[in-house]
């Protein structure tokens, strides 16, 4: 019996460590959370949220999304250029629009960032540094957002103060555990030291740090303003200070990495926050639905960028590299001089 239990445990560990499990676990969890919200409040708040959208809300969403995308692309460009993976500002805006669109429509909420890192690495000829730039940029934004959320809740969100202290305590506990693990493991210490060195290069001076913080705050303000537009669209009213506190909590919920393009935890958190604020869970779910749909509409330029990229690739395919040609030859038991000459000439003209 114990042997059978050991075999089962070993298989479970293998499944948990597999890439397929990690690829599907978060979207499935997002579906479960979203289903629980629908079971709790019904479909009416979702329908109300969709039907509340009008042209004024769409126009505001397009403007706010354009501004936030521009400042986030600037933040990414600063870090990428410091790491040596240079990119122009217009190119950064287009790629950031595209990555946000992919994050919204694809499960997990991070595949757009992965695609942005790979595409930039291919363009810059340095995939590790390009990936590092995206990672630093995203983590910096999350740190600024989390810090501002806790500070605002401690200052003006009296009904959420207890939860703010709990979140702060859990965050500190996780940090302490992480530090203990790092100190106890030499391989992890080397990895962390390497990442810290990259971080020092990417945000290695006060000027860059202030720029990263400023751009993160502006982008977060745009998202808060968009949520305020969504709340007004569904017919709810909140004082400005309380609106900021509620919006920050909902936005932090949308960052929980078990969602479907942001959907799932955001609706659950919004329902809870509005219920605590005395507005009712239905109003929170409706506002969150309006916010999600407006965000998708505002990211249509990202879909255009993705479509243009596909058309360009089809019209101007990348030249085949020598390694690609050799892979088509099959087993290399004998040289094939007919393919050798073209691969050499094309390889010399491309990067």
C-alpha positions in Angstrom: 0.0 0.0 0.0 2.8 2.4 0.9 4.5 1.6 -2.4 1.4 2.4 -4.3 1.0 5.7 -2.4 4.7 6.5 -3.3 4.0 5.8 -7.0 1.0 8.0 -6.9 2.8 10.8 -5.2 5.7 10.6 -7.7 3.2 10.8 -10.6 1.5 13.8 -9.0 4.8 15.6 -8.6 5.7 14.9 -12.2 2.4 16.3 -13.4 2.8 19.4 -11.2 6.2 20.0 -12.6 5.2 19.6 -16.3 4.9 22.5 -18.6 1.4 21.5 -19.7 0.2 21.6 -16.1 1.6 25.1 -15.6 0.1 26.2 -19.0 -3.4 25.1 -18.1 -3.5 25.5 -14.3 -3.9 29.3 -14.2 -6.6 29.6 -16.9 -8.6 26.7 -15.3 -8.4 28.4 -11.9 -9.6 31.6 -13.6 -12.6 29.8 -15.1 -13.4 28.3 -11.6 -13.2 31.7 -9.9 -15.3 33.3 -12.7 -17.9 30.5 -12.5 -18.1 30.9 -8.7 -18.8 34.6 -9.2 -21.5 33.9 -11.7 -23.0 31.3 -9.4 -23.0 33.8 -6.5 -24.5 36.9 -8.3 -26.0 35.5 -11.4 -25.6 36.7 -15.0 -27.6 39.9 -14.6 -24.6 42.1 -13.4 -22.5 41.0 -16.3 -25.3 41.8 -18.8 -25.8 45.2 -17.1 -22.1 45.9 -17.3 -22.0 45.2 -21.1 -25.2 47.2 -21.8 -23.9 50.2 -19.9 -21.1 50.9 -22.4 -21.7 54.0 -24.6 -19.6 56.0 -27.0 -18.4 58.5 -24.4 -17.1 55.6 -22.3 -15.4 54.1 -25.3 -13.8 57.4 -26.3 -12.5 57.9 -22.7 -11.1 54.3 -22.7 -9.3 54.8 -26.0 -7.6 58.0 -24.7 -6.7 56.7 -21.3 -5.3 53.4 -22.8 -3.3 55.4 -25.3 -1.7 57.5 -22.6 -1.0 54.5 -20.3 0.5 52.5 -23.2 2.8 55.4 -24.2 4.2 55.8 -20.7 4.6 52.1 -20.1 6.4 51.7 -23.5 8.7 54.6 -22.4 9.4 52.8 -19.1 10.2 49.6 -21.0 12.4 51.4 -23.5 14.4 53.1 -20.8 15.2 49.7 -19.1 15.8 47.9 -22.4 18.2 50.5 -23.7 20.2 50.4 -20.5 20.5 46.6 -20.8 21.7 47.0 -24.4 18.6 45.7 -26.1 17.9 49.0 -27.8 14.4 49.9 -29.2 12.9 53.0 -30.6 10.0 54.7 -28.9 7.4 54.2 -31.7 8.4 50.6 -32.0 8.1 50.2 -28.3 4.5 51.6 -28.3 3.4 49.3 -31.1 4.9 46.2 -29.4 3.4 47.2 -26.0 0.0 47.7 -27.5 0.3 44.2 -29.1 1.4 42.6 -25.9 -1.4 44.1 -23.9 -3.9 42.8 -26.5 -2.5 39.3 -26.3 -2.5 39.5 -22.5 -6.2 40.3 -22.7 -7.4 37.7 -25.2 -5.1 34.8 -24.3 -5.3 32.8 -21.1 -3.0 33.4 -18.2 -2.5 37.1 -18.8 1.2 37.0 -19.4 1.6 35.4 -22.9 1.7 38.9 -24.5 4.7 39.8 -22.4 6.4 36.6 -23.3 5.7 37.3 -27.0 7.0 40.9 -26.6 10.3 39.7 -25.0 10.8 37.1 -27.8 10.0 39.5 -30.6 12.2 42.2 -29.1 15.0 39.7 -28.6 14.8 38.6 -32.2 14.9 42.3 -33.4 17.7 43.3 -31.0 19.7 40.1 -31.5 19.8 39.5 -27.7 17.0 37.4 -26.3 18.3 37.1 -22.7 18.7 40.9 -22.3 15.3 41.5 -24.0 13.6 39.0 -21.7 15.3 40.6 -18.7 14.1 44.0 -19.7 10.5 42.9 -19.9 10.8 41.1 -16.5 12.3 44.1 -14.8 9.7 46.4 -16.3 6.7 44.3 -15.3 8.0 43.6 -11.8 8.8 47.2 -11.2 5.2 48.1 -12.2 3.7 45.5 -9.8 5.9 46.7 -6.9 4.8 50.3 -7.4 1.1 49.3 -7.8 1.2 47.1 -4.7 3.0 49.8 -2.6 0.6 52.6 -3.6 -2.4 50.3 -2.9 -1.3 49.6 0.6 -0.4 53.2 1.3 -3.8 54.5 0.0 -5.7 51.9 2.0 -3.8 52.8 5.1 -4.5 56.5 4.6 -8.1 56.6 3.3 -9.5 53.1 3.1 -10.6 52.7 6.7 -13.0 49.8 5.9 -10.1 48.0 4.2 -7.3 48.9 6.7 -7.4 45.5 8.4 -7.0 43.8 5.0 -4.2 46.1 4.1 -2.3 45.2 7.2 -3.0 41.5 6.5 -1.7 41.9 2.9 1.4 43.7 4.2 2.1 41.1 6.7 1.7 38.3 4.2 4.0 40.1 1.8 6.6 40.5 4.5 6.3 36.9 5.5 6.8 35.8 1.9 9.8 38.1 1.6 11.4 36.7 4.8 10.9 33.1 3.6 12.4 34.0 0.2 15.4 35.5 1.9 15.9 32.5 4.1 15.7 30.1 1.1 18.2 32.3 -0.8 20.7 32.4 2.1 20.4 28.6 2.6 21.0 27.7 -1.0 24.2 28.5 -2.9 22.8 27.9 -6.4 19.9 30.1 -5.7 22.2 32.8 -4.3 24.1 32.8 -7.5 20.9 33.1 -9.6 19.7 35.9 -7.3 23.1 37.7 -7.5 22.9 37.5 -11.3 19.4 38.9 -11.4 20.3 41.7 -8.9 23.2 42.6 -11.1 20.9 42.8 -14.1 18.4 44.9 -12.1 21.3 47.2 -11.1 22.1 47.8 -14.7 18.4 48.2 -15.7 17.5 50.6 -12.9 20.9 51.5 -11.7 20.6 55.2 -10.8 18.2 57.5 -9.0 17.2 59.2 -12.2 16.0 56.0 -13.9 14.4 54.8 -10.7 12.3 58.1 -10.5 11.4 57.7 -14.2 10.2 54.1 -13.6 8.2 55.2 -10.6 6.7 58.2 -12.3 5.6 56.2 -15.4 4.2 53.5 -13.2 2.1 56.0 -11.2 0.8 57.7 -14.4 -0.2 54.4 -16.0 -1.9 53.3 -12.7 -3.7 56.7 -12.6 -5.0 56.0 -16.1 -6.3 52.6 -15.1 -8.0 54.1 -12.0 -9.6 56.8 -14.2 -10.9 54.0 -16.5 -12.4 52.2 -13.6 -14.1 55.4 -12.5 -15.5 55.7 -16.0 -16.9 52.1 -15.7 -18.4 52.8 -12.3 -20.1 56.0 -13.7 -21.3 54.0 -16.7 -23.2 51.5 -14.6 -24.9 54.3 -12.7 -22.9 54.2 -9.4 -21.4 57.2 -7.6 -18.5 57.3 -5.2 -16.5 60.1 -3.6 -13.2 60.6 -5.5 -11.0 59.5 -2.6 -13.1 56.4 -1.9 -13.2 55.7 -5.7 -9.4 55.6 -5.8 -9.2 53.2 -2.9 -11.8 50.9 -4.4 -10.2 51.0 -7.8 -6.8 50.2 -6.5 -8.1 47.1 -4.7 -9.9 45.9 -7.8 -6.9 46.5 -10.1 -4.7 44.6 -7.6 -7.2 41.7 -7.8 -6.9 41.7 -11.6 -3.2 41.2 -11.3 -3.7 37.8 -9.5 -2.0 35.3 -11.8 -5.0 33.0 -12.1 -7.1 34.8 -14.6 -8.3 34.7 -18.2 -7.0 37.9 -19.7 -7.7 39.7 -16.3 -11.2 38.1 -15.9 -12.0 36.0 -12.9 -10.4 37.3 -9.7 -11.1 40.9 -10.7 -14.8 40.3 -10.7 -14.7 38.5 -7.4 -12.6 41.2 -5.7 -14.8 43.9 -7.2 -18.0 42.2 -5.8 -16.4 41.9 -2.4 -15.0 45.5 -2.3 -18.4 47.0 -3.4 -20.2 44.9 -0.8 -17.8 46.1 1.9 -18.3 49.7 0.7 -22.1 49.3 1.1 -22.8 49.3 -2.7 -23.7 45.7 -3.2 -21.7 42.9 -4.9 -23.9 43.2 -8.1 -22.7 46.7 -8.7 -19.1 45.7 -8.3 -19.4 42.9 -10.7 -21.2 45.1 -13.2 -18.5 47.8 -12.9 -15.7 45.3 -13.3 -17.4 43.9 -16.4 -17.7 47.3 -18.0 -14.1 48.0 -17.1 -13.0 44.7 -18.7 -14.9 45.3 -21.9 -13.7 48.9 -22.2 -10.1 47.7 -21.8 -10.6 45.2 -24.6 -12.0 47.8 -26.9 -9.2 50.2 -26.1 -6.6 47.6 -27.0 -8.0 47.2 -30.5 -4.9 49.1 -31.9 -2.9 46.1 -30.5 -4.9 43.8 -32.7 -4.1 46.0 -35.7 -0.4 45.9 -34.9 -0.5 42.1 -34.6 -2.3 41.8 -37.9 0.2 44.1 -39.6 3.0 42.1 -38.2 1.6 38.8 -39.6 1.1 40.4 -43.0 4.7 41.7 -43.0 6.1 38.3 -42.1 4.1 36.6 -44.8 5.1 39.1 -47.5 8.8 39.2 -46.4 9.6 35.9 -44.7 12.9 35.6 -42.8 15.7 34.0 -44.9 16.5 30.4 -44.0 19.5 30.0 -41.8 22.2 27.3 -42.4 20.9 25.4 -39.4 17.4 25.5 -40.7 18.5 24.2 -44.1 20.6 21.5 -42.6 17.6 20.3 -40.5 15.6 19.9 -43.8 18.4 17.8 -45.2 17.7 15.0 -42.7 20.6 12.9 -41.4 23.9 14.3 -42.5 25.5 11.1 -43.8 27.0 12.9 -46.8 27.4 16.5 -47.7 25.0 18.1 -50.1 26.9 20.7 -52.1 23.8 22.0 -53.9 22.3 23.3 -50.6 25.6 24.4 -49.2 26.3 27.3 -51.5 22.9 29.0 -51.1 22.9 28.7 -47.4 26.3 30.3 -47.2 25.3 33.2 -49.4 22.1 33.9 -47.6 23.6 33.5 -44.2 26.2 36.1 -44.9 23.6 38.7 -45.8 21.4 38.2 -42.7 22.0 38.7 -39.1 
